[in-house]
Amino acid sequence: MNGTTFTDAQLDLMRKAAECLIPKKDSMPSASEIGAAEYIDANLQTSPKSRKLVLQGIQEIEIKSMTTGTEFKNLGFNERTMILKQIEESNPPFFAYILKQTCNAYYTHPDVLNLIGAPNRPPQPAGFELEQGDLSSLESVRARGAIWRDIG
């Protein structure tokens, strides 16, 4: 087993799917080149519900690809993309999850941030003034004082 949730075959399938979602273009790497599948795999450890959704979605991709007579990983880019479009229609929650996670992995990766000219840092603080919000609604919470006890 290569990842934390995925088998080697599942990780390979997700790499091929990520490559279809964000393909290599000019100097920009594909999502699979920056490790989007591994990112998804690691994030599945935090949510049993997401893990079940993704593992069932992977099975659905495998089943749909076998109707073409070959495995997903052996299909060409266009055929893989067509299968993912079918999955988007038949299983929107799964597709939305892997698309969101692929984008999260891609657009937070330092190499991608450098290539698009974005600063590789949190958006704040960067000299921007933050407007102070109205915190008066918290007065009742402040007035009741500490509601915990020290244990140390």
N, C-alpha and C positions, 0 to 999 in steps of 0.2 A: 504494500500500500504506500503510495507516494504522498498523499495529502493527509489531512486529519479526518476527513469524512469520506472523500471520494476514493474509489479504487483507481488504479492506474488508467484503466479504460475509461472510467467516468471523467477523470481529470483531462484526458486527451480529448474526449468529446466536448467538454466545456471549453477547452482551448480553441477548438475548431469553431464552436458557437461564438465565442468572444471575438474571434477573427472576423466573423461575418457581421457582428454588431458594430464593431469599429475596425474597419480594415486599414491596412497600411496605405498611406497616401503621401507621396513625395517624401519629405524628410520626417514625417510623423509616423511613429511605430504603430503597429496594430495593437489592439487590446491584449491579444494573447502574448505579444512580445514583452509587455510590461508586467505580466503576471496576473491578469484579471481572474483567470480560473482559480489560481491559488488564493487570491483575495476572497473570492466567493467561498471557496472551500473553508478557509479559516473562519469566516463570518458565520458559517453554519453551526459552529460550536456553541454559539450563544442563544440559539433558538431552535428547539425541537420542532416547532411548527414550520419554520422555514426549511429545516433539514428535510422534513417529510415532503413539503411542496417541491423542493428542488429534485430530490431523488425520484419522486414520481414523474416529474417533468422530464428528467433524463430518460426514464423508461419510455415515455411517450415519444421522445425524439428517436430512440432506438427502434421502436415499433414502426413509426412512420417511415424511417429510412429503409427498413427492411422491405417495405412494399416496393421499393425501387430495385431490389435485388442485391443490395450491398449495404455495408455498414456506413454510418454517418461520416466517420473519419475518412472513408475511401471515396466519398462523393466529391465532386468539384465544388468550387465556391458557389456558383449559381444554384446548383442543386441543394446545397446545404442551406442557402438563403431561402429558397422556396420552402423547404421543410420548416424553417424557423417562422416563416410567414404563416404557415398552416398552424403551427403551435400557438402563435400569437392569437389566432382566431379561436382555436379549440381550448386553449388553456391560458386566458389572459392573466390570471394572478401569477403563474409561473413565469411567463414571458416578461411581465412588468418587473418582477423581482430580479431576474437575471440581467435585464437591461439596466435597471437602476444600479445594481451592484457593479456591473461592468463599467458604467459611467463614473461611479464613485472611485473605483480603482484607477481608472484612466486619468481623470482630471484632478486627482490628488497625488499622482506619481511625480516625483521631482523632475524626471527627464521631460515629461510632457509639459509641466509648468514652465520649465526653461525654454522649451521649443515654442510655446505660444507667448512667451514674454511676460508671464505672470510671476509676481514675486513668490518665492518659495517660503512663505511664512503665513501665519494667521492674518486675517484682514485687519485686525486691531491689535495693538495701537500702531498707527502709522501717521501720527500727527493730526488725525481727524478729531474734530470736536464732537463729543457725544452729548446730545441733548438730555438733560436730566428729566426723567419721567416723573409723573405725579405718584408718589408713594404713600399718599395719605390713607389709602385703603388698608395699609398694613398697620395702622396705629393700634387697632384692637389686638393684634398679634404681639406687638411690641409691649403693650400695656400689661399683658398677662405674665410677662417675665419668662424665665427659663422653666421649661416643663420637662426637663431631663434631670437625671442625677449623675453626679460624678462617680466613676467607677475606679478611678485611679488615684 
